[in-house]
Structures are given as structure tokens and as C-alpha cells.
Amino acid sequence: MTGTAPIRHADPAAIAAAAGLLRDGGLVAFPTETVYGLGADATDGPAVAKIFAAKQRPSFNPLISHLAEASAAAAFADLNPKAEKLAEAFWPGPLTLVLPRRADCAIADIASAGLDTVALRVPAHPVAHALLRETGRPVAAPSANRSGRVSPTRAAHVAAELGTQVDMILDGGPCEIGLESTVVSVNASGACLLRPGGITRAEIEGVIGQLGEFEPSAAKPTAPGQLPSHYAPAQPVRTNAMTAQPGEVLLGFGPDVPGTVNLSETGDLAEAAANLFAALHQLGNSDAQAIAVAPIPDTGLGIAINDRLRRAAAPRA
């Protein structure tokens, strides 16, 4: 592959062409309601391996496989009553379920990083849904960026990060939610929150009751987004900053800390979540030596925003 992958408006012809590329073992970047994903046929091991190579992603870090319909999940995983309730409540939508993998699961082992679980999601974005239906297979798709970098919420972000590594980029406009999916593990032992995201803990607990506590292992993640350093721009990130120090730009929040760029002038957490990665891309491409970030309330969607910011600010490997 040479040059930059074509960015095509996600009309029916482009979606059909993208589905053909996926069935032929290619890589396609496509929009979801959370972030843009880098997709490959999840049943094709060599195709999934291309995702790890393009992203420079550690092979021990599992991937999410995307389905067109919730009813398809039972072919790949064992769903207990709690998992079925969550699927009914939040699929399609920004929820990933990590479930016991069926013995006859057709999803390639490499997508599960050798674990006995499989991560499944049914996205709500109309382009993602159309692409999955046209492809007719589960599509493994982590965020379409180099491993550890800021996730893409626009087609141009994908082109800047992975343009030479992708066969096609479907442009469906900016992502509505802007944060990756919430990840919940559900098995015979109960349910645990593995990664906060677009659906809050309170919303999940409102459906299945209290979630168990989980301590992730950086050495062997059980779900995407658990590495200590992740979602990081090129510059160092400093959190809970009210003002910028010399050489810094300030990512603001609310009317009291306006910043160079403001995630939400009104202090709306949903707006801040939708703007987070685009703002980090913008400031990351500036001449600043570092990025300071205003305090974000650690409630509701703010928990997921702060999770991403802590990982962006963590020491780099």
C-alpha cells in the first residue's frame, strides 16, 4: 500500500465497496457513535493481524468485534440473563460486553488475544450498521489511530494517523459521543466495569444492579483501553490545571476556565465528551510544549473523561 487511503463519503456505493474490501481481507476505517474504528473481518486471523501491525498495538491487547444485530451475539458468546438484559437495554449503542467465548466461536483467536472471552458491541451509527450488514461478518475494530495516541473522531484524524495503512476511510462526519464504549464483563461470577465510557455506571447498575470491582492488569489487559498510558497527544498532559504555565496551552472547561480551547463553555459533560479527542488533536498539533487541562467533575460522563485524561497524562512507555 502506498500513498494515503481514499476518504470516501459514506454513501451506499462507498459502503458496498468498503464491505468488499473487508471480505477480501483489507482494512477499512469507519465511523461509529463513539470514535472511528479500524476494521477487519473478525473471522479472518491474517486480516485481524493487519490491525495490530497498522496500529503498532501489542498483541496481548484484545479487540472489540462489532455486530450488525444483537441477535448475532449468541453465535459467538455465552450470554447469561444479566448480559441479555444489558444487550436489550443498550444495544445498539456505546456498550461493549466481554463474555465467555463459545467453543465454536468463529471470531479469530488473535482478536481475543488468546483469552477465553470475546468482546462484542452493536454500534448505533447508521454507517457502521450499514457496513456491518453489507459485510455479513463480525468486524474487529479498535480505534483507528496508532496505539496509545488520541482516538479519532473525524475522518481527517484517521488519515493523519494511519493514512498509509488503510485501504479506505469512510467519512460519516464527526462522532456524536466522542468517547469509546463502556466495557462490562459479564460471566457466571457476576458483572464488572472494565472501562468507563459513553454509558455511565449508574445507567448500567439501573438495569442489572451493583457492578463488582475489578483491578485491571497492564501486563495482560482483559479489555481495550486498560493500558496505563493511552489516548495521549505528542506533548505531556497536566490535569486539574486552572491556568497554563509557560509553554503550555490550556484545555478549558466551563465558564470559569475558558482555556485556549474549551470542551464546553456551559460545563456540559456530554458536550465535553464529544469534543475531548478533537480538542486534544487540535492542541496536539500546536507548537505548545505541553497541554494543561482544566478540572472535570468526576461524576456521570466526567468519570469516563477523567479516565481518558489520566491515561493521557500517565508516563509514556
TIRO-540692 format. One line per 8 residues: number of its first residue (from 1); for each residue x, y, z of N, C-alpha, C, O. Coordinates in steps of 0.1 Angstrom, whole numbers. Each point is the difference from the previous one (the first is absolute). Layout:
! residues N
NUM	X/Y/Z/X/Y/Z/X/Y/Z/X/Y/Z  ...
This chain:
! residues 317
1	8/-12/0/-8/12/0/9/12/0/9/2/8  -12/7/-17/8/13/0/-10/12/-1/-12/-2/-3  17/13/7/-8/12/0/-10/0/12/3/-7/10  -13/15/-11/-10/2/10/-13/-7/-4/-4/1/-11  -2/-8/21/-13/-7/-3/-10/10/-5/-1/12/5  -8/-15/-14/-10/9/-5/-10/2/11/-5/-9/7  1/22/-5/-11/3/9/-13/1/-9/0/8/-9  -9/-16/12/-13/0/-8/-12/3/8/-1/-5/11
9	-7/14/-16/-13/2/7/-7/-13/1/-1/-7/-9  -5/5/21/-6/-13/3/-14/-2/-7/-10/-1/7  10/2/-20/-13/-3/-7/-1/-15/-3/10/-7/3  -21/2/-8/-2/-14/-2/11/-7/-9/4/-11/3  1/18/-13/10/-6/-9/13/-1/8/7/-10/-1  -3/20/9/12/-1/8/-1/-11/10/10/-7/3  -21/6/4/-2/-10/10/1/-14/-6/6/-9/6  -12/7/-18/1/-13/-7/14/-3/-3/5/-11/1
17	3/21/-6/14/-2/-4/8/-3/13/9/-9/0  -12/16/11/7/-3/12/-2/-14/6/9/-7/4  -22/2/-6/-3/-13/5/7/-10/-9/5/-11/6  -3/13/-19/8/-9/-8/14/0/4/6/-11/0  0/22/4/14/0/5/1/-8/12/10/-8/2  -20/9/7/1/-7/13/-1/-15/-3/8/-8/6  -17/4/-15/-1/-15/-3/12/-5/-7/3/-12/1  5/21/-7/12/-4/-7/12/1/9/12/-2/-5
25	-14/4/18/12/1/9/6/13/2/11/1/5  -18/10/-10/6/14/1/-4/6/13/-7/-5/8  12/18/-6/-2/8/11/-9/12/-4/4/7/-10  -14/-4/17/-9/11/-3/-2/8/13/-4/-6/11  6/19/-11/-4/8/11/-14/6/-2/-4/4/-11  -4/-5/22/-14/4/-1/-5/7/13/6/-2/10  -16/10/-11/-5/8/11/-9/-9/9/-8/-8/-6  8/10/19/-10/-5/9/-5/12/8/6/11/-1
33	-16/-13/10/-4/11/8/10/4/10/0/11/6  10/-20/-3/10/3/10/13/6/-6/2/12/1  6/-20/-9/11/5/-7/1/-7/-13/-8/-9/-3  17/13/-6/2/-7/-12/8/-13/3/10/0/7  -14/-11/-14/6/-13/2/8/-4/-12/-2/4/-11  12/-13/14/9/-6/-10/-4/-14/-2/3/-8/9  -11/5/-19/-7/-13/-1/7/-10/-9/6/3/-10  -8/-16/14/4/-11/-8/-10/-11/3/-6/0/10
41	5/-10/-19/-9/-11/1/5/-8/13/11/-5/0  -19/5/10/4/-6/13/2/-15/-1/6/-6/9  -11/-1/-19/1/-14/-2/13/-4/-8/3/-11/-1  4/21/-4/12/-2/-8/12/4/8/3/12/1  4/-22/5/12/3/8/10/9/-6/5/10/6  0/-13/-19/10/9/-6/-5/14/-2/8/9/1  -21/-7/-4/-5/13/-1/0/8/13/4/11/1  -8/-18/10/1/6/13/14/3/4/2/10/6
49	8/-18/-10/14/3/3/4/13/-6/9/6/5  -15/-2/-17/3/12/-6/-3/12/9/6/10/0  -17/-11/8/-4/10/9/11/3/10/4/11/2  1/-22/4/11/1/10/12/7/-6/7/8/6  -3/-12/-19/11/5/-6/-2/15/-4/9/8/3  -20/-4/-8/-3/14/-4/0/9/13/5/11/-1  -10/-16/12/-1/8/12/12/0/8/2/7/10  7/-17/-13/12/-3/9/-5/-3/14/5/5/10
57	-15/-14/-10/-8/-3/12/6/-13/6/2/-10/-8  0/9/21/5/-12/6/-10/-12/-3/-12/2/2  17/-13/-5/-9/-11/-4/-7/-6/12/-10/-8/-1  14/12/14/-8/-5/11/-12/9/4/-7/-3/9  5/13/-17/-11/10/3/-12/-4/-9/0/3/-12  -11/-8/18/-11/-6/-9/-7/11/-7/0/12/4  -8/-16/-14/-8/9/-8/-15/-3/2/-4/-10/5  -4/21/-9/-14/-2/1/-5/-4/-14/5/6/-10
65	-14/-16/9/-6/-3/-13/-14/5/0/-8/0/9  5/6/-21/-13/8/-1/-10/-9/-8/4/-6/-10  -16/6/14/-11/-7/-6/-11/9/-5/-2/11/5  -5/-16/-16/-10/8/-5/-13/-1/8/-8/10/1  6/-21/6/-12/-2/7/3/-7/14/9/-8/0  -16/11/10/2/-6/13/-2/-15/0/6/-7/7  -15/3/-16/-4/-15/0/12/-8/-5/0/-12/2  10/18/-8/12/-7/-5/9/-4/11/9/-9/-2
73	-10/16/13/10/-2/11/1/-15/5/10/-5/3  -22/-2/-3/0/-13/6/7/-10/-9/3/-11/5  1/14/-17/8/-9/-8/15/0/4/7/-9/-4  -3/20/12/14/1/3/3/-1/15/11/-3/4  -21/6/4/2/0/15/-12/-5/7/-11/-2/-5  14/-2/18/-11/-4/9/-5/12/8/7/7/7  -20/-5/-9/-7/11/7/-8/-5/11/-10/-8/-2  12/13/14/-8/-4/11/-11/11/1/0/10/-7
81	-10/-11/17/-11/10/1/5/14/1/-6/9/-5  17/-6/13/4/13/1/5/6/-13/-3/11/-4  11/-19/-3/5/4/-13/-12/3/-10/0/10/-7  -10/-19/8/-12/2/-9/-7/13/3/-5/7/-8  4/-4/21/-7/13/5/8/12/-5/-6/10/-5  19/-10/6/9/11/-5/-1/1/-15/-1/12/-5  1/-23/-2/-1/1/-15/-14/6/-4/-1/8/-9  -9/-12/16/-14/5/-3/-1/15/3/-6/8/-7
89	13/-4/18/-1/14/4/9/10/-8/-4/11/-3  16/-16/-1/10/9/-6/5/-3/-14/8/8/-5  -13/-19/-1/4/-2/-14/-12/3/-9/-11/-4/3  14/10/-14/13/6/-4/3/12/8/-9/8/5  22/-6/-2/5/11/8/14/-2/5/6/-10/-4  -1/20/12/14/0/4/3/-9/12/6/5/9  -10/-18/-10/3/-9/10/7/-13/-6/-5/-5/-10  16/2/16/7/-13/-4/-1/-10/11/2/3/12
97	-6/-15/-15/-1/-11/9/11/-10/-2/2/-5/-11  6/2/22/10/-10/-1/-6/-12/6/-4/-1/12  2/-10/-20/-7/-11/3/8/-13/-2/10/0/-7  -14/-11/14/6/-13/-2/-1/-4/-15/-10/1/-6  22/-4/0/0/-4/-14/-5/-14/-2/4/-9/7  -13/7/-17/-5/-13/-3/12/-8/-6/9/5/-7  -10/-18/9/10/-9/-5/1/0/-16/10/-2/-5  -22/4/-1/0/1/-15/0/14/-5/-5/3/-11
105	9/7/19/1/14/-4/8/2/-12/11/-5/-1  -17/11/-10/7/2/-12/9/12/0/8/2/-10  -8/6/20/9/12/1/14/-5/2/2/-9/9  7/14/-16/14/-4/1/6/1/14/-3/10/6  11/-20/-2/6/1/13/8/12/2/0/6/11  7/-1/-21/8/12/2/-8/12/4/5/9/7  -18/-8/-11/-8/11/4/-3/0/15/-2/11/6  2/-23/0/-2/-1/14/13/-1/8/0/-1/12
113	12/3/-19/13/0/6/2/-13/9/7/1/10  -12/-12/-15/2/-12/6/-8/-3/13/1/-10/7  -10/20/-4/-9/-2/12/-12/-9/-3/-3/-3/-11  -3/-2/22/-12/-8/-2/-13/8/0/-11/-5/2  13/18/-5/-12/9/-1/0/7/-14/10/-1/-7  -21/7/4/-1/7/-13/-7/13/3/-10/0/8  14/11/-13/-6/14/2/-8/3/-12/4/0/-12  -17/3/15/-10/2/-11/-7/13/2/-3/4/11
121	-1/3/-22/-8/12/0/-8/1/-12/4/-5/-11  -16/11/12/-9/3/-11/-1/15/-1/-7/7/8  15/0/-17/0/14/-1/-13/6/-5/-8/-7/-7  5/19/11/-12/7/-4/1/9/-12/-10/4/-6  22/-1/2/2/9/-11/-5/-6/-13/3/-12/-3  -11/19/-5/-6/-6/-12/10/-4/-10/-2/-10/-7  14/16/6/10/-4/-10/6/-13/5/2/-10/-8  1/9/21/6/-13/5/-10/-11/-2/4/-11/-4
129	-17/14/7/-10/-11/-1/-1/-4/-15/-1/-12/-2  1/21/-7/-2/-4/-14/13/-8/-5/-2/-9/-7  14/13/12/12/-7/-4/0/-14/5/4/-9/-7  -8/7/20/-1/-13/6/-10/-9/-7/3/-12/-3  -14/17/0/-10/-8/-8/5/-3/-13/-2/-12/-5  8/21/-2/5/-3/-14/12/-10/1/1/-8/-9  7/9/19/11/-9/1/-4/-14/4/5/-10/-6  -15/9/14/-6/-13/4/9/-9/9/-2/-12/1
137	11/19/6/9/-7/9/3/10/12/-1/12/-2  5/-18/13/4/9/11/13/8/-4/8/-6/-8  -7/18/12/12/8/-4/7/5/13/-5/7/8  18/-12/-7/8/5/11/4/14/-3/5/3/-11  -6/6/21/3/14/-3/4/7/13/-9/5/7  22/-3/-4/4/9/10/0/14/-6/-3/2/-12  6/8/20/0/14/-5/11/1/-11/10/-6/1  -13/14/-11/8/1/-12/12/10/2/0/11/-6
145	9/-14/15/12/8/3/11/-9/4/-2/-12/3  14/18/-3/11/-8/5/-2/-3/15/-5/8/7  10/-19/-2/-2/-5/13/5/11/10/11/5/-1  -19/-2/11/3/10/10/-2/14/-3/0/9/9  -4/-6/-22/-2/14/-4/-14/4/2/-9/-8/4  5/21/-7/-13/5/2/-9/-7/-10/3/-1/-12  -15/-3/16/-10/-7/-8/-6/10/-10/-1/12/2  -2/-17/-14/-6/9/-11/-15/1/1/-7/-10/2
153	2/22/-4/-14/3/0/-4/6/-13/-12/4/-2  21/-3/-8/-2/5/-13/8/-8/-10/11/-5/3  -16/5/-16/8/-8/-10/14/6/-2/9/-8/-2  -8/21/3/13/6/-1/10/-4/10/12/-1/-2  -17/-2/14/9/-5/11/6/-14/-4/12/-2/2  -20/-6/-8/4/-13/-4/11/1/-11/10/-6/0  -13/15/-10/10/2/-11/13/5/5/11/-5/-5  -11/14/15/12/5/5/8/-11/8/13/0/0
161	-20/-9/6/7/-10/8/4/-13/-8/11/-5/2  -20/1/-10/1/-14/-6/-2/0/-15/-2/-10/-6  3/22/-1/-4/1/-14/7/-10/-9/-7/-4/-9  19/1/12/7/-10/-9/-2/-14/4/4/-9/-7  -12/6/17/-2/-13/5/-14/-6/-2/-2/-11/3  -6/19/-9/-15/-3/-1/-4/0/-15/5/8/-8  -13/-18/5/-5/-1/-14/-10/11/-4/-1/5/-11  -8/-2/21/-10/10/-2/-4/6/13/0/-6/10
169	-4/19/-10/-5/7/11/-14/5/-3/-2/8/-9  -8/-13/15/-14/4/-2/-2/13/9/1/-1/12  -5/11/-18/-3/13/7/-15/1/3/-8/2/-9  5/-3/22/-14/2/4/-2/12/9/-10/1/7  20/8/-8/-1/12/8/6/-2/14/4/-11/4  -5/22/5/5/-2/14/-8/-10/8/-12/-1/-2  19/-6/11/-7/-9/9/-8/7/10/4/10/6  -16/-15/-3/-9/7/9/4/-1/14/0/10/7
177	4/-21/-2/4/-2/14/14/4/3/3/7/9  7/-12/-17/13/5/1/9/-7/10/12/3/0  -18/-12/8/8/-9/9/-3/-14/-4/-11/-3/-4  21/-6/6/-2/-14/-3/-11/-6/9/-4/6/9  0/-18/-13/-11/-6/7/3/-4/14/12/-2/3  -22/1/5/2/-6/13/2/-15/-1/-7/-6/-9  16/0/16/2/-14/-1/-3/-7/14/4/4/10  -13/-14/-11/-5/-7/11/3/-15/-2/-4/-6/-10
185	10/-1/20/2/-14/0/-12/-7/6/-4/4/11  -2/-14/-17/-11/-7/6/2/-15/-2/1/-5/-11  0/-2/23/2/-14/0/-8/-6/12/-7/7/6  10/-20/-4/-7/-7/11/3/6/14/-8/-1/9  19/8/-8/4/6/13/-6/14/2/0/5/11  -6/0/-21/-6/14/2/3/9/-12/4/-5/-10  -5/18/13/3/10/-10/9/11/5/-1/4/12  11/0/-19/10/10/4/2/10/-11/-1/-3/-12
193	3/16/17/3/10/-10/15/0/-3/8/2/9  -4/-4/-21/14/-1/-4/5/13/-6/12/3/2  -21/5/-8/4/13/-5/-12/10/0/-11/-4/-6  12/15/12/-11/10/-1/-1/6/-14/10/0/-7  -22/4/3/-2/5/-13/-13/7/-2/-4/7/9  -2/-8/-21/-11/8/-4/-13/-3/8/-9/8/0  9/-20/7/-12/-3/9/6/0/14/10/-7/2  -17/13/7/6/2/14/-3/-13/8/-8/-8/-3
201	16/7/13/-1/-11/10/-14/0/6/-6/-11/1  1/23/2/-14/1/6/-10/-6/-10/-10/-7/5  11/10/-17/-10/-5/-10/1/-15/-1/-11/-7/-1  23/1/2/1/-14/-1/-5/-7/13/-8/-10/-1  11/16/12/-5/-6/13/-15/2/1/-6/-8/7  0/17/-14/-14/1/0/-7/-11/-7/-12/-2/2  19/-5/-10/-5/-12/-8/3/-13/7/-9/-9/1  21/7/4/4/-13/5/4/0/15/5/-10/5
209	-6/21/2/5/1/13/15/4/1/6/3/-10  -1/-4/23/14/4/2/10/-7/-8/-1/-13/0  10/20/-5/12/-6/-7/11/-4/10/2/7/9  5/-18/-12/11/-3/8/12/8/-3/1/7/-10  9/-7/19/12/7/-2/10/-8/-7/1/-13/1  8/19/-9/9/-7/-8/13/8/-1/0/12/-1  11/-19/3/14/6/-1/7/-5/-12/4/-11/-1  -4/20/-10/6/-5/-12/15/-2/1/7/6/9
217	-2/-14/-17/15/-3/-1/6/6/-13/-5/-4/-11  14/13/13/7/6/-12/7/-11/-8/3/2/-12  2/-12/20/8/-10/-7/-9/-9/-9/5/-5/-10  -17/3/13/-9/-8/-8/-14/6/1/-8/-5/8  5/15/-17/-14/6/1/-10/-10/-4/2/-9/-8  -14/11/15/-11/-9/-4/-10/8/-9/-10/-6/-4  13/18/1/-9/8/-8/8/12/-6/10/3/6  -14/3/-17/7/11/-6/0/12/10/-9/1/9
225	18/8/-10/1/12/8/4/-1/14/-2/9/8  9/-20/-5/5/-2/14/15/3/2/5/-1/11  2/4/-22/14/3/2/2/13/7/-8/9/-2  18/-8/11/1/12/9/2/13/-9/-6/10/4  14/-11/-14/2/12/-9/-8/-3/-13/3/-9/-7  -12/18/4/-9/-2/-11/-6/14/-4/0/9/9  -6/-8/-20/-7/12/-5/8/12/1/-4/11/3  17/-12/-6/10/11/3/4/8/-13/3/-6/-10
233	-3/19/11/5/8/-10/16/0/1/5/-7/8  1/13/-18/15/0/0/6/7/13/10/-4/5  -17/15/-1/6/7/12/-5/-6/13/-10/-7/1  17/10/10/-4/-4/13/-13/7/4/-3/11/-5  -5/-18/13/-13/5/4/0/2/15/4/-9/8  -9/21/-3/-1/2/14/-15/3/3/-6/9/-6  1/-17/16/-15/1/3/-2/10/12/9/4/7  -22/-1/-5/-5/8/11/7/14/1/4/4/10
241	-2/2/-22/7/13/-1/-10/11/-1/-9/-1/-9  11/12/17/-9/11/-2/6/11/-9/-8/8/-6  21/-9/4/7/10/-9/11/-8/-7/4/-11/4  0/17/-15/11/-6/-8/14/5/5/1/12/3  8/-20/-2/14/4/3/7/4/-13/-5/-3/-10  17/9/11/7/4/-12/3/-12/-9/4/-11/5  -7/12/-17/2/-11/-10/-12/-9/-2/0/-8/-8  -11/10/17/-11/-8/0/-12/7/-8/0/12/-1
249	-9/-21/-4/-13/5/-4/-10/-6/9/2/-11/6  -13/18/-4/-10/-4/10/-13/-5/-7/-6/7/-8  3/-20/12/-13/-5/-5/-10/2/11/0/-6/11  -9/16/-14/-9/4/11/-13/-8/1/-3/-8/-9  -5/11/19/-13/-6/2/-8/10/9/4/5/10  -16/-2/-15/-9/9/7/3/15/-2/11/3/-6  -19/5/12/2/15/-2/12/5/8/5/11/-3  -1/-18/14/10/6/9/15/-3/-5/9/7/4
257	-8/-17/-12/14/-4/-6/-2/-1/-15/-1/-11/-5  1/23/-2/-3/-1/-14/10/-7/-9/-3/-7/-9  16/9/12/11/-7/-7/1/5/-14/-7/8/-5  18/-14/-2/2/3/-14/-11/-7/-8/-5/6/-10  1/-18/14/-11/-7/-6/-9/-4/12/6/-4/11  -19/5/-12/-9/-4/11/-8/-12/-4/-7/0/-10  7/-10/19/-8/-12/-3/-15/3/1/-7/-6/-8  3/14/17/-14/4/1/0/13/7/2/0/12
265	-6/11/-18/-1/13/7/-10/0/11/0/8/9  -11/-16/-11/-10/-1/10/2/-11/11/-8/-1/9  19/-6/-10/3/-11/10/-9/-12/-3/-2/-8/10  -2/5/-22/-8/-11/-3/9/-12/-3/9/0/-9  -10/-11/17/9/-11/-1/-2/-8/-13/10/-5/-6  -22/4/1/-2/-7/-13/7/7/-11/6/-6/-9  -7/20/9/7/8/-10/15/-2/1/7/0/-10  -2/0/23/14/-1/2/5/-14/-5/11/0/-6
273	-18/-10/8/4/-13/-4/1/-1/-15/9/-5/-6  -19/11/-1/0/0/-15/11/8/-5/5/-3/-11  0/13/18/11/9/-5/14/-4/4/9/5/-5  -8/-14/15/13/-3/6/11/-4/-10/10/7/0  -12/-17/-7/11/-5/-9/3/10/-11/11/2/-4  -22/5/-2/3/10/-10/8/11/6/9/5/-7  -12/-1/19/8/11/6/14/-5/3/10/8/-3  -8/-20/7/14/-5/2/8/-1/-13/12/3/0
281	-19/-7/-11/6/1/-13/4/14/-4/12/2/-4  -21/7/6/3/14/-3/12/6/8/9/6/-6  -9/-8/19/11/5/8/12/-8/-2/11/6/1  -12/-19/-4/12/-8/-2/7/4/-13/12/-3/-1  -19/9/-8/7/5/-13/5/14/1/4/6/-10  -5/0/22/5/14/2/15/0/4/6/-11/1  -1/23/0/14/1/4/3/-1/15/11/2/4  -22/-4/3/2/0/15/9/-12/4/1/-10/-6
289	6/13/18/9/-11/5/-8/-9/9/5/-12/2  -17/15/3/-8/-8/8/-14/4/0/-3/12/-4  -6/-20/9/-14/3/0/-5/-1/14/1/-10/7  -7/21/-2/-6/0/14/-15/-2/-2/-6/6/-10  0/-13/19/-15/-2/-2/-7/4/13/4/-3/11  -15/10/-13/-8/5/12/-6/-12/7/-2/-10/-6  -2/12/19/-6/-10/7/-14/-4/-6/-7/9/-5  4/-22/5/-12/-5/-5/-8/-7/11/7/-8/7
297	-19/11/-4/-7/-7/11/0/-15/-2/-2/-5/-11  5/-2/22/1/-14/-1/-13/-7/3/-1/-9/9  -9/12/-17/-14/-5/1/-5/-3/-14/4/7/-9  -13/-17/8/-6/-3/-13/10/-2/-11/10/-8/2  -11/14/-13/9/-1/-11/14/6/4/10/-4/-7  -9/12/17/12/5/4/10/-11/5/12/2/-1  -18/-13/6/9/-11/4/7/-6/-12/12/-2/1  -19/1/-12/7/-5/-12/10/10/-6/11/-4/-4
305	-15/17/4/9/10/-5/13/0/9/11/0/-6  -12/0/19/12/0/9/8/-13/-2/12/0/1  -19/-11/-4/8/-13/-2/9/2/-13/12/-3/1  -17/9/-11/8/3/-12/11/10/3/11/-2/-5  -14/12/12/10/10/3/11/-5/9/12/4/-2  -15/-12/12/10/-7/9/10/-8/-9/12/0/2  -18/-7/-11/9/-9/-9/8/9/-9/11/-4/-3  -17/15/-2/8/9/-9/11/6/8/10/3/-6
313	-12/0/19/10/6/8/10/-9/6/10/4/6  -12/-17/-7/9/-10/6/13/-1/-6/2/4/-12  9/-8/19/13/-1/-6/0/-9/-13/-7/-10/0  14/15/-10/0/-8/-13/9/-11/1/11/0/7  -14/-11/-14/8/-12/0/13/3/-7/9/-9/-1
